[in-house]
Amino acid sequence: MATTLDTRPVRPARDGRGTSLPGFVVRTPYYVLTGALALLFLFPMVWAAVASVAPQAGTAQTDGWGFANYGTLVDYQAGIWQYLLNSAIVSGLTVLFTVTISLLGGFAFARFDFPGKNLLFLVTLAILMVPYATLLIPLYVLLNRLGLQNSLVGLALVLTMFQLPFATFMMRVSFEALPKELEEAAFVDGCGTFAALRRVLLPAVRPGLVTVALFAFLAAWNDFITPLVLISDSDKVPLPLAVANLRQQVMGVIDYGATEAGVVVLAVPCVFLFLVLQRQYVRGFMSGAFKG
């Protein structure tokens, strides 16, 4: 049977009176709205970047534009490199713990049936409804008894606990979006449960893993209250706490220039990672991490 192609031109959009509207007119409100939202979110970051190099009274940069405020940040107490290393260690451990535990937990909730599964999952999600600041004092006592108080590893474990409810939910949704035929085919080929998870399912839920890892990194990198309570050694504090301590100078004078320089340094890794991983991040949210 012969087939014919519909070669009729696409009709332009029409308003309520039946008048044709050009395409750019229809799309203009969308561009205006998204552009305004982009400017709204970018303005604080641009303002912080400009303020970090602009001349200000009471800062190291008083004459002309320059990077003297960054010099103040570099030389503050233990040095910015030590604080960056502390933040990197805490963030890296938090991402590692969160991804590993949520991957196994999400897989178990999605693929196995066991007594009390739904109740356990609801209890896990219920942690999200508890203000995490109320848990810091009990956790401080617990870490002290375990010998992990004032420790970067203990701080990473606490931050992981706060991330696990969302991460487990995200990974369960990611695995449930995959057809069971994928792992069944792996079982036929001789794979065990963990082999099927590693070779077949893990690549398919990569967008979900990226989303979980990115959330865990941003939470650990920018967290202020948790290290404020759990870390007492000034050389072990992460960069956000060091920047907060830096802003208060002699006789109550606030060094806004150095503070804005610290904000810029904190923002750069977050912006870079989001730009690199944004495709996977969006796929993880929009498609349940299904890889077609």
Residue frames as qw, qx, qy, qz and C-alpha x, y, z in Angstrom:
[[0.000, 0.890, 0.457, 0.000, 0.00, 0.00, 0.00],
 [0.407, 0.456, -0.027, 0.791, 1.39, 3.37, -0.95],
 [0.360, -0.685, -0.424, 0.470, 1.76, 5.97, 1.74],
 [0.247, 0.762, 0.162, 0.577, 1.56, 9.71, 1.36],
 [0.431, -0.189, -0.377, 0.798, 3.24, 12.39, 3.37],
 [0.053, -0.901, -0.424, 0.080, 1.34, 15.33, 4.80],
 [0.512, 0.161, 0.078, 0.840, 3.07, 18.32, 3.24],
 [0.122, -0.872, -0.340, -0.331, 0.67, 20.93, 4.55],
 [0.275, 0.456, -0.383, 0.755, 2.51, 23.81, 6.28],
 [0.361, -0.416, -0.687, 0.474, 2.19, 24.18, 10.02],
 [0.074, -0.827, -0.348, -0.435, -0.28, 26.90, 10.84],
 [0.219, 0.327, -0.415, 0.820, 1.00, 29.78, 12.97],
 [0.151, -0.394, -0.744, 0.519, -0.49, 30.46, 16.37],
 [0.110, -0.582, -0.425, -0.685, -3.68, 32.49, 16.44],
 [0.070, -0.077, 0.508, -0.855, -5.04, 34.82, 19.05],
 [0.286, 0.350, 0.767, -0.455, -8.62, 34.80, 20.31],
 [0.470, 0.623, 0.090, -0.619, -9.91, 36.64, 17.22],
 [0.868, 0.345, 0.346, 0.091, -8.38, 34.16, 14.77],
 [0.314, 0.908, -0.277, -0.013, -5.49, 36.42, 13.76],
 [0.908, 0.131, -0.213, 0.336, -2.20, 34.67, 13.02],
 [0.363, -0.900, 0.238, 0.047, 0.68, 35.51, 15.38],
 [0.534, 0.623, -0.554, 0.142, 4.37, 35.19, 14.45],
 [0.848, -0.173, -0.460, 0.198, 6.30, 32.56, 16.35],
 [0.417, 0.187, -0.408, 0.790, 8.64, 35.03, 18.05],
 [0.357, -0.441, 0.049, -0.822, 5.63, 36.90, 19.45],
 [0.856, -0.337, -0.298, -0.255, 4.28, 33.71, 21.00],
 [0.823, -0.072, -0.377, 0.419, 7.68, 32.86, 22.53],
 [0.173, 0.603, -0.219, 0.747, 8.52, 36.37, 23.77],
 [0.592, -0.643, 0.109, -0.474, 6.67, 36.12, 27.14],
 [0.967, -0.195, -0.094, 0.133, 8.48, 32.84, 27.82],
 [0.657, 0.337, -0.191, 0.646, 11.88, 34.37, 27.09],
 [0.107, -0.683, 0.153, -0.706, 11.10, 37.46, 29.16],
 [0.779, -0.549, 0.031, -0.303, 9.98, 35.40, 32.16],
 [0.945, -0.093, -0.084, 0.303, 12.92, 32.98, 32.09],
 [0.482, 0.502, -0.168, 0.698, 15.37, 35.83, 31.54],
 [0.321, -0.713, 0.140, -0.607, 13.96, 37.74, 34.51],
 [0.900, -0.428, 0.018, -0.080, 14.23, 34.64, 36.72],
 [0.840, 0.180, -0.135, 0.494, 17.82, 34.08, 35.58],
 [0.190, 0.623, -0.189, 0.734, 18.74, 37.68, 36.43],
 [0.608, -0.660, 0.046, -0.439, 17.01, 37.36, 39.79],
 [0.944, -0.307, 0.020, 0.120, 19.08, 34.32, 40.76],
 [0.749, 0.299, -0.067, 0.588, 22.34, 35.55, 39.22],
 [0.002, -0.871, 0.042, -0.490, 22.27, 39.02, 40.75],
 [0.655, -0.731, 0.181, -0.052, 23.45, 38.01, 44.28],
 [0.883, -0.082, 0.217, 0.408, 26.35, 36.02, 42.83],
 [0.492, 0.615, 0.106, 0.607, 27.40, 38.83, 40.50],
 [0.250, -0.899, 0.050, -0.356, 27.09, 41.35, 43.33],
 [0.800, -0.550, 0.195, 0.143, 29.29, 39.20, 45.59],
 [0.802, 0.184, 0.195, 0.534, 31.92, 38.82, 42.85],
 [0.249, 0.768, 0.058, 0.586, 32.01, 42.57, 42.20],
 [0.467, -0.846, 0.084, -0.245, 32.08, 43.43, 45.92],
 [0.896, -0.320, 0.104, 0.289, 35.02, 41.08, 46.48],
 [0.654, 0.152, 0.171, 0.721, 37.27, 43.16, 44.19],
 [0.046, 0.844, 0.223, 0.485, 35.74, 46.62, 44.67],
 [0.276, 0.278, -0.456, 0.799, 37.37, 49.23, 46.95],
 [0.545, -0.684, -0.408, -0.263, 35.71, 49.41, 50.38],
 [0.122, -0.684, 0.451, -0.560, 36.60, 51.14, 53.62],
 [0.676, -0.419, 0.486, -0.363, 37.65, 48.78, 56.42],
 [0.973, 0.161, 0.165, 0.029, 38.93, 46.10, 54.05],
 [0.639, -0.325, 0.401, 0.570, 42.29, 45.22, 52.56],
 [0.375, 0.384, 0.529, 0.658, 41.11, 46.67, 49.22],
 [0.069, -0.759, -0.357, 0.540, 40.71, 50.38, 49.97],
 [0.096, 0.683, -0.281, -0.667, 42.29, 51.92, 46.85],
 [0.402, 0.408, -0.616, -0.541, 41.15, 50.87, 43.40],
 [0.939, 0.033, -0.032, -0.341, 40.01, 47.49, 42.21],
 [0.261, 0.539, -0.795, 0.097, 42.06, 44.41, 43.03],
 [0.821, -0.146, -0.538, -0.122, 42.33, 41.06, 44.79],
 [0.066, 0.448, -0.631, 0.630, 43.62, 42.15, 48.20],
 [0.712, -0.264, 0.250, -0.601, 40.51, 40.72, 49.87],
 [0.956, 0.117, -0.259, -0.078, 41.40, 37.30, 48.52],
 [0.453, 0.445, -0.594, 0.495, 44.85, 37.74, 50.06],
 [0.384, -0.396, 0.471, -0.689, 43.19, 38.33, 53.43],
 [0.917, -0.054, 0.026, -0.394, 41.19, 35.15, 52.94],
 [0.812, 0.332, -0.456, 0.151, 44.25, 33.12, 51.97],
 [0.325, 0.390, -0.603, 0.615, 46.23, 34.21, 55.05],
 [0.577, -0.510, 0.100, -0.631, 43.43, 33.88, 57.61],
 [0.734, -0.437, 0.455, -0.252, 44.52, 31.67, 60.57],
 [0.733, -0.144, 0.641, 0.175, 45.24, 28.15, 59.21],
 [0.004, -0.342, 0.595, 0.728, 44.91, 29.38, 55.62],
 [0.688, 0.287, -0.021, -0.666, 42.27, 28.95, 52.99],
 [0.539, 0.317, -0.748, -0.221, 43.90, 25.80, 51.61],
 [0.024, 0.045, -0.916, 0.398, 43.45, 24.00, 54.92],
 [0.466, 0.275, 0.452, -0.709, 39.80, 25.05, 55.10],
 [0.641, 0.391, -0.372, -0.546, 39.25, 24.03, 51.48],
 [0.343, 0.228, -0.911, 0.014, 40.83, 20.66, 52.24],
 [0.212, 0.094, 0.789, -0.568, 38.54, 20.22, 55.25],
 [0.600, 0.368, 0.140, -0.696, 35.48, 21.04, 53.13],
 [0.560, 0.393, -0.626, -0.374, 36.65, 18.71, 50.36],
 [0.135, 0.131, -0.959, 0.210, 37.16, 15.82, 52.80],
 [0.354, 0.229, 0.648, -0.635, 33.79, 16.29, 54.46],
 [0.613, 0.440, -0.076, -0.652, 31.96, 16.72, 51.14],
 [0.445, 0.368, -0.777, -0.252, 33.74, 13.77, 49.52],
 [0.010, 0.013, -0.951, 0.309, 32.97, 11.43, 52.42],
 [0.456, 0.314, 0.449, -0.701, 29.37, 12.62, 52.57],
 [0.617, 0.431, -0.347, -0.560, 28.88, 11.95, 48.86],
 [0.331, 0.271, -0.902, -0.048, 30.54, 8.52, 49.12],
 [0.136, 0.100, 0.866, -0.470, 28.49, 7.44, 52.14],
 [0.509, 0.371, 0.268, -0.729, 25.23, 8.85, 50.79],
 [0.580, 0.407, -0.496, -0.503, 25.55, 7.34, 47.31],
 [0.252, 0.194, -0.947, 0.045, 26.59, 3.92, 48.61],
 [0.181, 0.179, 0.814, -0.522, 23.90, 3.58, 51.28],
 [0.522, 0.428, 0.181, -0.716, 21.07, 5.09, 49.23],
 [0.457, 0.366, -0.673, -0.452, 21.99, 2.95, 46.20],
 [0.204, 0.008, -0.973, 0.107, 21.71, -0.28, 48.19],
 [0.217, 0.303, 0.663, -0.649, 18.69, 0.93, 50.17],
 [0.500, 0.418, -0.092, -0.753, 16.82, 2.17, 47.11],
 [0.423, 0.238, -0.810, -0.329, 17.52, -1.10, 45.29],
 [0.060, -0.106, -0.942, 0.314, 16.25, -3.12, 48.25],
 [0.333, 0.389, 0.458, -0.727, 13.05, -1.06, 48.58],
 [0.501, 0.442, -0.286, -0.687, 12.37, -1.22, 44.85],
 [0.553, 0.303, -0.719, -0.294, 13.15, -4.86, 44.10],
 [0.295, -0.007, -0.920, 0.258, 12.66, -6.91, 47.28],
 [0.595, -0.524, -0.243, -0.559, 9.57, -7.71, 49.35],
 [0.419, 0.007, -0.758, 0.500, 10.07, -8.09, 53.09],
 [0.344, -0.707, -0.614, 0.074, 7.85, -7.59, 56.14],
 [0.286, -0.813, -0.210, 0.460, 7.40, -3.96, 57.11],
 [0.534, 0.172, 0.317, 0.765, 8.97, -2.60, 53.92],
 [0.033, 0.719, 0.351, 0.600, 6.51, 0.23, 53.41],
 [0.516, -0.835, -0.191, 0.029, 6.47, 1.11, 57.11],
 [0.688, -0.364, 0.120, 0.616, 10.26, 1.27, 57.20],
 [0.385, 0.368, 0.342, 0.774, 10.28, 3.45, 54.10],
 [0.194, -0.840, -0.319, -0.394, 7.74, 5.84, 55.64],
 [0.635, -0.713, -0.074, 0.286, 9.77, 6.05, 58.83],
 [0.621, -0.047, 0.225, 0.749, 12.84, 6.88, 56.75],
 [0.153, 0.577, 0.352, 0.721, 10.98, 9.66, 54.96],
 [0.411, -0.838, -0.354, -0.067, 9.58, 10.92, 58.27],
 [0.620, -0.353, -0.067, 0.697, 13.09, 12.08, 59.21],
 [0.264, 0.385, 0.293, 0.834, 12.57, 14.90, 56.70],
 [0.304, -0.771, -0.369, -0.421, 9.85, 16.35, 58.92],
 [0.665, -0.634, -0.193, 0.345, 12.17, 16.68, 61.93],
 [0.152, 0.959, -0.207, 0.121, 14.17, 19.94, 62.08],
 [0.849, 0.186, -0.353, 0.346, 17.72, 18.69, 61.91],
 [0.081, 0.617, -0.406, 0.670, 18.96, 21.35, 64.34],
 [0.712, -0.481, 0.194, -0.474, 17.01, 19.59, 67.10],
 [0.995, -0.023, -0.088, 0.052, 19.04, 16.41, 66.53],
 [0.477, 0.675, -0.408, 0.388, 22.49, 17.97, 66.76],
 [0.342, -0.631, 0.530, -0.452, 22.84, 17.85, 70.56],
 [0.917, -0.149, 0.329, -0.170, 21.93, 14.12, 70.83],
 [0.858, 0.464, -0.096, 0.198, 24.24, 13.43, 67.90],
 [0.129, 0.781, -0.463, 0.399, 26.99, 15.42, 69.59],
 [0.626, -0.480, 0.524, -0.321, 26.68, 13.19, 72.68],
 [0.967, 0.146, 0.202, -0.047, 26.61, 10.04, 70.55],
 [0.664, 0.649, -0.243, 0.280, 29.70, 11.04, 68.54],
 [0.160, -0.750, 0.519, -0.376, 31.52, 11.92, 71.75],
 [0.801, -0.294, 0.480, -0.204, 30.93, 8.40, 73.08],
 [0.919, 0.343, 0.158, 0.113, 32.10, 6.91, 69.79],
 [0.573, -0.452, 0.271, 0.628, 35.22, 9.04, 69.75],
 [0.435, 0.429, 0.512, 0.605, 34.15, 10.86, 66.57],
 [0.064, -0.951, -0.268, 0.143, 33.32, 14.25, 68.07],
 [0.078, -0.873, 0.311, 0.368, 35.47, 17.04, 66.63],
 [0.500, -0.147, 0.755, 0.399, 36.21, 14.74, 63.69],
 [0.330, 0.355, -0.404, -0.776, 35.70, 15.30, 59.96],
 [0.233, -0.062, -0.942, -0.232, 34.56, 11.68, 59.61],
 [0.001, 0.444, 0.776, -0.448, 31.94, 12.16, 62.33],
 [0.235, 0.496, 0.046, -0.835, 30.77, 15.37, 60.67],
 [0.308, 0.208, -0.694, -0.617, 30.43, 13.53, 57.34],
 [0.135, -0.229, -0.963, 0.046, 28.41, 10.74, 59.00],
 [0.122, 0.521, 0.540, -0.650, 25.97, 13.26, 60.49],
 [0.298, 0.463, -0.247, -0.797, 25.56, 15.07, 57.16],
 [0.219, 0.056, -0.898, -0.377, 25.01, 11.70, 55.48],
 [0.023, 0.370, 0.870, -0.325, 22.23, 10.89, 57.92],
 [0.245, 0.567, 0.245, -0.747, 20.44, 14.12, 57.00],
 [0.315, 0.422, -0.513, -0.678, 20.74, 13.32, 53.27],
 [0.100, -0.040, 0.989, 0.102, 19.65, 9.67, 53.37],
 [0.430, 0.472, 0.647, -0.417, 15.83, 10.13, 53.40],
 [0.479, 0.720, -0.082, -0.496, 15.76, 12.10, 50.15],
 [0.131, 0.532, -0.778, -0.308, 18.57, 10.05, 48.60],
 [0.277, 0.048, 0.956, -0.079, 16.86, 6.74, 49.39],
 [0.502, 0.602, 0.445, -0.434, 13.57, 8.02, 47.99],
 [0.356, 0.726, -0.350, -0.473, 15.32, 9.21, 44.83],
 [0.041, 0.375, -0.902, -0.210, 17.07, 5.90, 44.26],
 [0.413, 0.246, 0.845, -0.233, 13.92, 3.88, 44.90],
 [0.521, 0.699, 0.180, -0.456, 12.08, 5.92, 42.28],
 [0.221, 0.660, -0.605, -0.387, 15.02, 5.47, 39.90],
 [0.133, -0.160, 0.976, 0.073, 15.03, 1.68, 40.24],
 [0.452, 0.425, 0.706, -0.341, 11.25, 1.41, 40.03],
 [0.446, 0.706, -0.102, -0.540, 11.36, 3.29, 36.70],
 [0.123, 0.450, -0.826, -0.317, 13.44, 0.47, 35.21],
 [0.862, 0.029, -0.255, -0.437, 11.68, -2.58, 33.72],
 [0.717, -0.439, 0.529, -0.118, 12.31, -5.78, 35.63],
 [0.921, 0.383, 0.064, 0.038, 13.13, -7.49, 32.36],
 [0.294, 0.819, -0.448, 0.202, 16.58, -5.87, 32.49],
 [0.305, -0.541, 0.734, -0.274, 17.71, -7.75, 35.58],
 [0.883, 0.077, 0.400, -0.233, 15.80, -10.87, 34.59],
 [0.766, 0.613, -0.186, 0.050, 17.83, -10.97, 31.38],
 [0.083, 0.715, -0.631, 0.287, 20.97, -10.57, 33.47],
 [0.664, -0.297, 0.611, -0.311, 19.90, -13.48, 35.69],
 [0.923, 0.339, 0.136, -0.117, 19.39, -15.64, 32.60],
 [0.564, 0.707, -0.377, 0.201, 22.94, -14.79, 31.51],
 [0.802, -0.083, -0.470, 0.361, 24.23, -16.09, 34.85],
 [0.096, 0.492, -0.312, 0.807, 24.54, -12.89, 36.86],
 [0.338, -0.421, -0.737, 0.406, 23.76, -12.82, 40.55],
 [0.097, -0.894, -0.431, 0.075, 21.91, -10.01, 42.29],
 [0.310, -0.791, 0.120, 0.513, 24.92, -7.81, 42.89],
 [0.417, -0.083, 0.604, 0.675, 26.40, -8.58, 39.47],
 [0.180, 0.658, 0.636, 0.361, 23.14, -7.52, 37.81],
 [0.191, -0.924, -0.227, 0.240, 23.10, -4.38, 39.93],
 [0.394, -0.615, 0.316, 0.606, 26.67, -3.48, 39.04],
 [0.336, -0.059, 0.680, 0.649, 26.65, -4.39, 35.34],
 [0.065, 0.501, 0.723, 0.471, 23.10, -3.66, 34.20],
 [0.205, -0.840, -0.503, -0.011, 21.14, -1.49, 36.64],
 [0.445, -0.604, -0.064, 0.658, 23.88, 0.81, 37.85],
 [0.241, -0.015, 0.404, 0.882, 24.54, 2.40, 34.42],
 [0.080, -0.571, -0.665, -0.475, 20.79, 2.82, 33.92],
 [0.365, -0.842, -0.389, 0.076, 20.27, 4.77, 37.16],
 [0.564, 0.045, -0.066, 0.822, 23.27, 7.04, 36.61],
 [0.047, -0.581, -0.155, -0.798, 21.14, 10.23, 36.39],
 [0.650, -0.682, -0.250, -0.226, 19.60, 9.43, 39.76],
 [0.792, -0.286, -0.165, 0.513, 23.02, 8.80, 41.27],
 [0.363, 0.316, 0.034, 0.876, 24.26, 12.12, 39.91],
 [0.320, -0.690, -0.218, -0.611, 21.27, 13.90, 41.42],
 [0.780, -0.585, -0.214, 0.062, 21.83, 12.30, 44.82],
 [0.725, -0.083, -0.080, 0.679, 25.57, 13.00, 44.71],
 [0.188, 0.489, 0.102, 0.846, 25.06, 16.62, 43.70],
 [0.495, -0.731, -0.198, -0.427, 22.54, 17.25, 46.48],
 [0.829, -0.458, -0.164, 0.275, 24.82, 15.60, 49.03],
 [0.597, 0.137, -0.025, 0.790, 27.80, 17.64, 47.88],
 [0.031, -0.620, -0.129, -0.773, 25.94, 20.96, 47.96],
 [0.649, -0.695, -0.206, -0.231, 24.54, 20.24, 51.42],
 [0.826, -0.352, -0.099, 0.430, 27.92, 19.23, 52.86],
 [0.514, 0.295, 0.055, 0.804, 29.89, 21.97, 51.12],
 [0.079, -0.567, -0.097, -0.814, 27.61, 24.79, 52.28],
 [0.631, -0.601, -0.489, -0.037, 26.52, 23.53, 55.69],
 [0.090, 0.625, -0.337, 0.698, 27.20, 25.91, 58.58],
 [0.641, -0.547, 0.168, -0.512, 25.22, 24.84, 61.66],
 [0.983, -0.120, -0.139, 0.009, 26.41, 21.22, 61.84],
 [0.695, 0.255, -0.329, 0.587, 30.18, 21.95, 61.91],
 [0.128, -0.642, 0.222, -0.722, 29.50, 24.87, 64.26],
 [0.777, -0.472, 0.136, -0.393, 28.12, 22.42, 66.82],
 [0.996, -0.066, 0.007, 0.067, 30.29, 19.36, 66.18],
 [0.726, 0.339, -0.154, 0.578, 33.73, 20.86, 65.40],
 [0.431, -0.883, -0.093, 0.162, 35.61, 22.67, 68.14],
 [0.619, -0.313, 0.299, 0.655, 39.13, 22.75, 66.67],
 [0.263, 0.815, -0.013, -0.516, 39.59, 25.89, 64.55],
 [0.021, -0.496, 0.725, 0.477, 41.99, 24.08, 62.20],
 [0.221, 0.139, 0.955, 0.137, 39.34, 21.46, 61.35],
 [0.389, 0.590, 0.413, -0.575, 36.44, 23.73, 60.47],
 [0.537, 0.439, 0.578, 0.429, 35.22, 23.74, 56.85],
 [0.272, 0.195, 0.196, 0.922, 35.32, 26.86, 54.71],
 [0.240, -0.700, -0.431, -0.517, 31.77, 28.19, 55.45],
 [0.614, -0.720, -0.271, 0.178, 32.50, 28.34, 59.17],
 [0.592, -0.191, 0.049, 0.781, 35.93, 29.88, 58.54],
 [0.123, 0.451, 0.329, 0.820, 34.35, 32.60, 56.38],
 [0.428, -0.772, -0.384, -0.270, 31.80, 33.32, 59.12],
 [0.668, -0.574, -0.140, 0.453, 34.60, 33.64, 61.67],
 [0.507, 0.107, 0.190, 0.834, 36.60, 35.85, 59.30],
 [0.014, 0.715, 0.393, 0.578, 33.86, 38.45, 58.90],
 [0.482, -0.860, -0.158, -0.045, 34.09, 39.52, 62.56],
 [0.607, 0.414, -0.271, 0.622, 37.26, 41.56, 62.96],
 [0.367, -0.111, -0.473, 0.793, 38.75, 43.86, 65.60],
 [0.111, 0.233, 0.328, -0.909, 36.28, 46.02, 67.60],
 [0.475, 0.481, 0.651, -0.345, 33.28, 44.54, 65.85],
 [0.312, 0.608, -0.329, -0.652, 34.20, 45.84, 62.38],
 [0.834, 0.244, 0.492, -0.058, 32.95, 43.50, 59.65],
 [0.149, -0.442, 0.629, 0.622, 35.32, 42.82, 56.77],
 [0.721, 0.477, 0.297, -0.405, 32.74, 42.67, 53.98],
 [0.446, 0.682, -0.500, -0.292, 35.37, 42.44, 51.24],
 [0.009, 0.349, -0.936, 0.054, 37.00, 39.29, 52.60],
 [0.536, 0.180, 0.705, -0.428, 33.58, 37.85, 53.37],
 [0.691, 0.588, 0.024, -0.419, 32.43, 38.32, 49.78],
 [0.300, 0.585, -0.738, -0.154, 35.69, 36.79, 48.57],
 [0.260, -0.132, 0.928, -0.234, 34.89, 33.74, 50.69],
 [0.653, 0.406, 0.425, -0.477, 31.39, 33.59, 49.20],
 [0.572, 0.645, -0.362, -0.354, 32.85, 33.59, 45.70],
 [0.102, 0.429, -0.897, 0.014, 35.30, 30.80, 46.56],
 [0.440, 0.081, 0.811, -0.376, 32.45, 28.76, 48.04],
 [0.653, 0.523, 0.220, -0.501, 30.22, 29.31, 45.01],
 [0.307, 0.606, -0.608, -0.412, 32.72, 28.42, 42.27],
 [0.069, -0.142, 0.985, 0.062, 32.80, 24.60, 42.83],
 [0.419, 0.401, 0.704, -0.410, 29.01, 24.47, 43.14],
 [0.489, 0.685, -0.043, -0.538, 28.43, 26.40, 39.92],
 [0.182, 0.513, -0.774, -0.325, 31.05, 24.36, 38.06],
 [0.199, 0.011, 0.977, -0.080, 29.61, 21.00, 39.13],
 [0.485, 0.525, 0.525, -0.462, 26.07, 22.03, 38.29],
 [0.434, 0.679, -0.289, -0.517, 27.05, 23.23, 34.81],
 [0.109, 0.384, -0.893, -0.208, 28.93, 19.98, 34.14],
 [0.051, 0.121, 0.984, -0.125, 26.22, 17.66, 35.54],
 [0.410, 0.218, 0.216, -0.859, 23.06, 19.60, 34.71],
 [0.585, 0.141, -0.579, -0.550, 21.90, 17.19, 31.97],
 [0.438, -0.070, -0.885, 0.142, 22.13, 14.19, 34.29],
 [0.047, 0.140, 0.585, -0.798, 20.60, 16.22, 37.11],
 [0.514, 0.171, -0.053, -0.839, 17.53, 17.15, 35.05],
 [0.612, 0.076, -0.714, -0.331, 17.13, 13.61, 33.74],
 [0.255, -0.036, -0.871, 0.419, 17.28, 12.24, 37.27],
 [0.240, 0.233, 0.481, -0.810, 14.36, 14.42, 38.32],
 [0.526, 0.307, -0.147, -0.780, 12.23, 14.41, 35.17],
 [0.715, 0.218, -0.554, -0.367, 12.46, 10.83, 33.97],
 [0.873, -0.398, 0.190, -0.209, 13.03, 8.86, 37.17],
 [0.261, -0.632, 0.701, 0.202, 16.58, 8.13, 35.99],
 [0.850, 0.259, 0.457, -0.023, 15.32, 5.76, 33.24],
 [0.090, -0.568, 0.587, 0.570, 17.94, 5.27, 30.57],
 [0.806, 0.432, 0.270, -0.302, 16.36, 4.36, 27.28]]
